[in-house]
Amino acid sequence: MDASQDADRLRRKSTRARTIAIVLMFLMALFWSLSSFFIWAFLAAASYCWFLAWYYYQQSLPPDEVSAGRASPDYPPTASTLSRTNLPKALIPVVIGLVVTIALARIIFTSGSDDHNQAENTENASNDETVNSDDVDALNTKGNEFFDKSNYDSAMVYYNKVLDIDPTNQYGQYNRALVFYSQKDYYKPIPILRKCLAEHPDYNEAYWLLGVVYYDRNTMDSAVIALNRGYDKGFRNAHFLRLLASTYENKDNSKAVKYYKEAVGQDSTIADSYDKLATLDPDHATQYVEMKKRLAAPN
């Protein structure tokens, strides 16, 4: 086989690979809605075929060896020379294809396994007959058990059941907002918590969580308003006070110091509050450092 025949053979292989890639892309578009498996499987195969098409086409081209406007005398090579030269190169797409396929296969099966486990857990939660479907306290408790295991989807099943029975249940609303927050969705909890507080204005934990959400969204003015409403209603949890102090650090040093002092007054083991006080109230920094040292000293 001479060089021109070998080039024609490579071009035909390139065309076949390109055709297969197009078919695979069409199949991916056809079956993508059934499962993510089809998306990744067809995409991986199509990508590999596109690579082969490009590779074979490149191999079919003559070498770019032009000197002084004339082709190199070493071109065209003999069939035997061409075969020896291209043999190592021919293995490149095979190796790359295997690596990509194995990597995507691991992603597919890991993702599929996680989705299956998540769906199974949610289904188990929905079909759990050990909980009275009309007992909102029991449903909240069961949801909390899943939440503590970071199984947020199953927890949400129970919290939604609570709200189906009693749409104004403060614990169901709070817990549902907490699930969204734990999933790092900082927008959905806000209307839930506002509704909860409109119906239960003395539910201080909801003010706290609303303040946390605003704080993490870096909307400090809204965080201050939410937390101050809880404070005005007499809420004095140490970590709540610490968060309230933190919102004032860049707004009002005196208030920040006040709330940090209240926080350590409620719980003297919050060590980083002493560091904050030493920074915000440098005139008494030595006192705060000594208080922290006593806290760290063995009994």
C-alpha positions in Angstrom: 0.0 0.0 0.0 1.5 3.3 -1.1 1.3 6.6 0.8 -1.8 8.0 -1.2 -3.7 4.8 -0.5 -2.9 4.9 3.2 -4.0 8.6 3.3 -7.3 7.6 1.6 -7.8 4.9 4.2 -7.2 7.3 7.0 -9.7 9.8 5.5 -12.3 7.1 5.3 -11.8 6.2 8.9 -12.1 9.9 9.8 -15.4 10.2 8.0 -16.7 7.0 9.7 -15.7 8.3 13.1 -17.4 11.7 12.4 -20.6 10.0 11.3 -20.7 7.8 14.4 -20.1 10.9 16.5 -23.1 12.7 14.9 -25.3 9.7 15.5 -24.2 9.5 19.1 -25.0 13.2 19.6 -28.5 12.6 18.1 -29.1 9.7 20.5 -27.9 11.8 23.4 -30.5 14.5 22.5 -33.1 11.7 22.1 -32.6 10.0 25.5 -31.2 12.8 27.7 -34.5 13.2 29.6 -34.5 9.5 30.7 -31.4 9.6 32.9 -28.1 11.4 33.3 -26.4 8.1 32.4 -27.4 8.5 28.8 -26.1 12.1 28.7 -22.6 11.1 30.0 -22.4 7.8 28.1 -23.3 9.2 24.7 -21.3 12.4 25.3 -18.2 10.4 26.2 -18.5 8.2 23.2 -19.3 11.1 20.8 -16.3 13.0 22.2 -14.0 10.1 21.6 -15.3 9.6 18.0 -14.8 13.3 17.3 -11.2 13.0 18.5 -10.7 10.0 16.3 -12.1 11.8 13.3 -9.7 14.7 13.9 -6.8 12.4 14.6 -7.2 10.3 11.4 -7.7 13.4 9.3 -4.5 14.9 10.6 -2.6 11.7 9.9 -3.9 11.7 6.4 -2.3 15.0 5.6 1.2 15.3 4.1 3.9 16.5 6.4 4.5 20.3 6.3 8.1 20.1 5.2 8.6 22.8 2.7 12.0 24.3 2.0 12.7 27.1 -0.5 9.3 26.6 -2.1 9.6 22.9 -2.9 8.5 19.8 -1.2 10.9 17.7 0.8 12.6 15.0 -1.2 11.8 12.6 1.7 8.1 12.9 0.9 6.1 10.8 0.1 7.4 8.1 2.5 7.1 4.4 1.7 4.2 2.4 3.1 6.6 0.6 5.5 8.0 3.8 6.8 4.6 5.3 7.2 3.4 2.3 9.2 6.4 2.3 11.5 6.0 6.1 12.1 2.3 6.0 12.8 2.2 2.9 14.9 3.0 4.7 18.2 0.7 7.6 17.3 -2.1 5.2 16.5 -2.1 4.1 20.2 -2.6 7.7 21.4 -6.3 8.0 20.8 -6.9 4.5 22.1 -5.2 5.3 25.4 -6.9 8.7 25.7 -10.2 7.2 24.9 -9.8 4.5 27.6 -8.8 7.1 30.2 -11.7 9.3 29.4 -14.2 6.4 29.4 -13.0 5.1 32.7 -13.1 8.5 34.4 -16.6 9.2 33.1 -17.8 5.7 34.0 -16.7 6.3 37.6 -18.5 9.7 37.6 -21.7 8.1 36.1 -21.8 5.2 38.5 -20.9 7.2 41.6 -23.6 9.8 40.7 -26.1 7.1 39.9 -25.4 5.4 43.2 -25.8 8.6 45.1 -29.0 9.5 43.3 -30.4 6.0 43.9 -29.5 6.2 47.6 -31.0 9.6 47.9 -34.2 8.6 46.2 -34.4 5.4 48.2 -34.0 7.4 51.5 -36.7 9.8 50.4 -39.0 7.0 49.4 -38.4 5.2 52.7 -39.2 8.5 54.5 -42.4 8.8 52.6 -43.5 5.2 53.3 -42.5 5.2 57.0 -45.4 3.7 58.8 -43.8 4.0 62.3 -44.9 7.6 62.6 -48.5 8.7 63.1 -49.2 10.7 60.0 -51.4 13.1 62.0 -49.0 13.7 64.8 -47.1 16.9 63.9 -44.8 16.6 66.9 -43.8 13.0 65.9 -43.3 14.1 62.3 -41.1 17.0 63.3 -39.1 14.7 65.5 -38.6 12.2 62.8 -37.6 14.9 60.4 -35.1 16.1 62.9 -33.6 12.6 63.1 -32.9 12.7 59.3 -31.7 16.3 59.5 -29.1 15.4 62.2 -27.8 12.8 59.7 -27.6 15.4 57.0 -30.3 13.5 55.0 -32.0 16.8 54.1 -34.3 15.4 51.5 -35.9 12.8 53.8 -36.1 15.5 56.6 -38.0 17.8 54.2 -40.5 15.0 53.5 -41.5 15.0 57.2 -41.5 18.8 57.5 -43.7 19.1 54.5 -46.1 16.6 56.0 -46.2 18.8 59.1 -47.1 21.8 57.0 -49.7 19.8 55.1 -51.5 19.2 58.3 -50.9 22.6 59.9 -49.6 25.3 57.5 -48.9 27.6 60.4 -46.9 25.2 62.5 -43.9 27.2 63.6 -41.5 24.3 64.0 -42.4 22.9 60.6 -41.8 26.3 59.0 -38.5 26.9 60.9 -37.2 23.4 60.1 -38.1 23.7 56.4 -36.2 27.0 56.3 -33.3 25.4 58.1 -33.1 22.7 55.5 -32.8 25.2 52.7 -30.2 27.1 54.6 -28.2 23.9 55.2 -28.3 23.3 51.5 -26.7 26.8 51.0 -29.8 28.2 49.5 -29.9 31.6 51.1 -33.0 32.9 49.3 -35.8 30.4 50.0 -35.6 30.6 53.8 -36.4 34.3 53.9 -40.1 34.2 52.9 -40.7 31.1 55.0 -39.2 32.8 58.1 -41.1 36.0 57.5 -44.3 34.1 57.3 -43.4 32.2 60.5 -42.6 35.4 62.4 -45.8 37.1 61.2 -47.8 34.2 62.6 -45.5 33.6 65.7 -43.9 36.9 66.6 -42.4 35.5 69.8 -40.6 32.6 68.1 -37.1 34.0 68.8 -35.1 31.2 67.1 -36.7 32.3 63.8 -35.3 35.8 64.2 -31.9 34.2 64.9 -32.1 32.0 61.7 -33.3 35.0 59.6 -30.4 37.0 60.9 -28.0 34.2 60.1 -29.3 34.0 56.5 -29.0 37.8 56.0 -25.5 37.7 57.5 -24.4 35.0 55.1 -25.8 37.0 52.3 -23.8 39.9 53.5 -26.9 42.1 53.9 -25.9 43.4 57.3 -28.6 46.0 57.7 -31.3 43.4 57.3 -29.4 41.1 59.7 -29.2 43.8 62.3 -33.0 44.4 62.1 -33.9 40.7 62.4 -31.5 40.1 65.3 -32.5 43.2 67.2 -36.1 42.2 67.0 -35.2 39.0 68.8 -33.1 40.9 71.3 -35.9 43.3 72.0 -38.1 40.4 72.8 -35.7 39.2 75.5 -33.7 36.5 73.5 -30.3 36.1 75.2 -28.7 33.0 73.7 -24.9 33.4 73.9 -24.3 32.5 70.2 -27.2 34.7 69.2 -25.6 37.6 71.0 -22.2 36.8 69.5 -23.7 37.0 66.0 -25.5 40.3 66.9 -22.2 41.7 68.1 -20.5 40.6 64.8 -23.0 42.5 62.7 -22.1 45.7 64.5 -18.3 45.4 64.2 -18.1 47.7 61.1 -21.1 49.8 62.2 -20.9 50.7 65.9 -17.9 49.5 68.0 -19.6 50.4 71.3 -22.6 48.2 70.5 -20.3 45.4 69.3 -18.4 45.5 72.6 -21.7 45.6 74.5 -23.1 42.4 72.8 -19.8 40.5 73.0 -19.7 41.2 76.7 -23.2 40.0 77.1 -22.3 36.9 75.1 -19.4 35.9 77.4 -21.7 36.8 80.3 -24.1 34.1 79.1 -21.4 31.6 78.1 -17.8 32.4 79.2 -16.4 29.5 77.1 -16.8 31.3 73.8 -13.1 32.0 73.5 -13.0 34.0 70.3 -15.3 36.6 71.8 -12.4 37.6 74.1 -10.2 38.1 71.0 -12.9 40.3 69.5 -13.2 42.4 72.7 -9.5 42.9 72.9 -9.5 44.3 69.4 -12.6 46.4 69.7 -11.8 47.6 73.2 -8.0 48.1 73.3 -8.1 50.0 76.6 -9.1 46.8 78.3 -7.3 44.4 76.0 -5.0 43.0 78.8 -8.1 42.1 80.9 -9.7 40.2 78.0 -6.4 38.3 77.2 -6.2 37.3 80.9 -9.8 36.1 80.9 -9.0 34.0 77.8 -5.9 32.5 79.4 -7.9 31.5 82.5 -10.4 29.9 80.3 -7.7 27.8 78.6 -5.9 26.9 81.8 -6.5 23.4 83.2 -8.6 23.2 86.3 
